[in-house]
């Protein structure tokens, strides 16, 4: 059975965001705002220009994955919410 994005993601609370910010400050710019996290520990950020970036915590990489949040959410919906 396939898992949905809703089952695999959540919105981090303020304490989790502080801990996250401290742990990844060497890689993630201060102006990136976390708006969603994955249950495996990955985090999705929105930059000042609206672009969406994915922090892969297992590989320690930060990569732009969408030009804006609307595109990112459309891409999730186009995947029918399934992985």
Helices and strands as residue ranges (DSSP letters): H 5-8, E 9-10, H 14-23, E 33-38, E 43-46, E 52-56, E 61-66, H 69-78
